[in-house]
Amino acid sequence: MGWILLVTWIVPGQSTTSYQTNFGSEAACKTAQLAVTNSAETIKQQPWSEAGNSGSLQKMARLSFPHVSAVCSYTDAPAPK
């Protein structure tokens, strides 16, 4: 019994990346989930801040944003040791 983190990164113009990682507790899985979503937000902020107040640059920045799905799920698989 354990928890699994399922992650999918979708970045326009690039191949979709998916992976999964096992955890022994829900808390550990949720901590990793938060780290993934924080990473996505950090990546989003850089082009946005570089765009400044330019509407056309902001539109281009939005088009390159990564879309991230990170979900913790309970699993019957054995927890990692």
C-alpha positions, -999 to 999 in steps of 0.1 A, spaced: 0 0 0 13 35 -8 8 66 -28 17 74 -64 23 108 -79 13 110 -116 28 140 -134 22 153 -170 40 183 -185 25 198 -216 46 225 -232 34 240 -265 57 229 -294 74 201 -274 66 165 -267 44 157 -237 63 144 -208 47 121 -182 61 102 -152 51 86 -120 68 81 -86 58 60 -56 57 73 -20 52 56 13 28 83 27 3 107 15 22 136 31 54 128 11 33 125 -21 16 159 -15 50 175 -8 63 163 -41 31 174 -58 35 209 -44 71 210 -56 61 201 -92 34 228 -93 57 254 -78 83 245 -105 57 251 -132 47 285 -117 84 295 -116 88 286 -152 56 306 -161 68 337 -143 100 342 -162 86 349 -197 57 368 -181 81 392 -163 102 396 -194 71 406 -213 65 436 -190 34 456 -200 36 447 -237 3 431 -247 17 412 -277 47 399 -256 23 388 -229 2 369 -254 33 352 -267 44 343 -232 10 328 -224 13 306 -255 45 291 -243 34 284 -207 37 248 -195 5 231 -185 11 207 -156 -10 180 -141 2 165 -108 -21 141 -89 -15 120 -58 -34 87 -58 -37 59 -33 -24 26 -47 -24 -10 -36 11 -15 -49 37 -20 -22 52 12 -8 89 19 -16 114 8 10 
